Amino acid sequence: MVKLHSVYMPPRDELMPELENLLYSGYIAEGPKVKEFEETFSNFIRIPSYAVSSCTAALHLALILSGVGPGDEVVSTPMTAEPTNVAIHMAGARVRWADVDPTTGNVTPQSVDEAVTENTKAILVVHYGGIPVQKIYDSTLPGVFVIEDCAHALGSEGIGWGDIQSWSFQAIKHFTTGGEGGMLSNRMVLDESQIRSLRWFGIDREKSRTTVDVKEHGWKYNMTDVQATFGLAAMRHLPQNIKRIKSNGWILEQALSRVPGLQVYQSGGHVPSYLFYTVLAERRDDLAKKLTEAGIGCGQVHRRNDEHTVFAYAKRELPGLDEYWKHMLHIPCGWWLGEQDLDYIERTIKSGW
Ligand SMILES: Cc1ncc(COP(=O)(O)O)c(C=O)c1O
């Protein structure tokens, strides 16, 4: 079986002593390990970052920090996991769909431009599957923040250009902080103390608890030292895992670029840090059946979000998404794949479907 998703666990002899030390240290909530993890992650992506309990929490806070509230619209993509768009409702706002490029599943600057209205308060883009969304600064309005949902794209080049980024360390992402976890990053505009407050009821834990003033309420979105200990151990192996993902992606790109009835992303050598690899196939369901029968994990992974009842009010024509949705199939590409797996995927696809 070649798995489509896998959970990365750091070597037992590294993780367990660190975890055990922490668990019996008498301090397991948010503390020095979270700080160390934030610093490590910030250095890795080169953007100041703040640890939170999930990417959904980061998205919610990113929207709040962008000034999004009831009555506002957020331009977003329907081709994503539900949390991207549920977070918009959590902030009290409504979604407005931008169409996607039928070859990548990503929104384009043009599709965002078309979707923007006078009620637009933020733009939320997703680097779907790890493929970077083209920078859309030129298409934005003054005062409208661009939030990047980077849950699929840790390690991809060409991301991090927006105002705020959200990251996921849920179980099957590039690495995990023990099942759940996330990060919010921001290069310049926001007040650090406000971010720290919003993730903990409205209180900045760095200030004195007995004199601090809660000026606006926040949420219980902080990370614990237990999660951060997982994260620190996993991050030591992250560069080599990302390298492996990219080299697997490059091998698949070379192998599958000229297969009749199949189309793959042309990276031009800037291989994304794919969370999964996407092929666009004629008679996609037949290919999916063939791969499944051969023991190769594959699937569409997410349902296009515009089909959910909760977003019915936002329904509109999305011809780019219709095309992408008809042909797209996600296949494995992760750090857990070896040469034999890649060769098996190539041979199975090339034998026809
Ligand atoms: C694109 C995308 N955004 C956001 C999320 C939410 O991440 P989390 O589970 O860390 O809240 C996910 C989770 O799968 C995702 O795939």
The ligand as an SDF file (V2000), in Angstrom:
LIG
                    3D

 16 16  0  0  0  0  0  0  0  0999 V2000
   -6.2090   24.2760    3.5060 C   0  0  0  0  0  0  0  0  0  0  0  0
   -6.4810   24.0640    4.9680 C   0  0  0  0  0  0  0  0  0  0  0  0
   -6.7010   25.1280    5.7380 N   0  0  0  0  0  0  0  0  0  0  0  0
   -6.9270   25.0160    7.0470 C   0  0  0  0  0  0  0  0  0  0  0  0
   -6.9580   23.7940    7.6550 C   0  0  0  0  0  0  0  0  0  0  0  0
   -7.2420   23.7110    9.1130 C   0  0  0  0  0  0  0  0  0  0  0  0
   -6.1280   23.2780    9.8130 O   0  0  0  0  0  0  0  0  0  0  0  0
   -6.2500   22.8360   11.3290 P   0  0  0  0  0  0  0  0  0  0  0  0
   -6.7750   21.4420   11.3150 O   0  0  0  0  0  0  0  0  0  0  0  0
   -4.8560   22.9390   11.8570 O   0  0  0  0  0  0  0  0  0  0  0  0
   -7.1870   23.7760   11.9930 O   0  0  0  0  0  0  0  0  0  0  0  0
   -6.7350   22.6340    6.9090 C   0  0  0  0  0  0  0  0  0  0  0  0
   -6.7600   21.3170    7.5470 C   0  0  0  0  0  0  0  0  0  0  0  0
   -6.7690   20.2840    6.9580 O   0  0  0  0  0  0  0  0  0  0  0  0
   -6.4840   22.7750    5.5190 C   0  0  0  0  0  0  0  0  0  0  0  0
   -6.2680   21.7000    4.7440 O   0  0  0  0  0  0  0  0  0  0  0  0
  1  2  1  0
  2  3  1  0
  2 15  2  0
  3  4  2  0
  4  5  1  0
  5  6  1  0
  5 12  2  0
  6  7  1  0
  7  8  1  0
  8  9  2  0
  8 10  1  0
  8 11  1  0
 12 13  1  0
 12 15  1  0
 13 14  2  0
 15 16  1  0
M  END
$$$$
